[in-house]
Amino acid sequence: MPAKDLGTKYVCFKCATKFYDMKKPDPLCPKCGADQRESPALKPASEGRRGRLAAAPKVIEPEPEEPEAAEDEEDLDSFDEEPVEADEEEDI
């Protein structure tokens, strides 16, 4: 059962002692005297260091189209049409 009248519960970031702040304005560890507001876990990340997901996105430029690719597609279209007609005549 939590003791609500003892204040906020802390775990000291220096010595790992568990304690309550007894509703005092300064949460000081009773064992080592460390101020819990100076905890490195509470400090924001420095602006110079960026995470993997914060990196700027890379721009991928589209490759120029080659005119040879269009010629290949025309050849394939004409090739596909002829055998289909031949197959239909054989089925009849």
HULINCOR-V622040 format. One record per helix or strand of 3 or more residues. SS is the DSSP state (h for helix, s for strand). FROM is the first residue (numbers start at 1). LEN is the number of residues. If there is no record, write none. Layout:
<<SS FROM LEN> <SS FROM LEN>>
This chain:
<<h 4 3> <s 9 3> <s 18 3> <h 36 3> <h 67 25>>
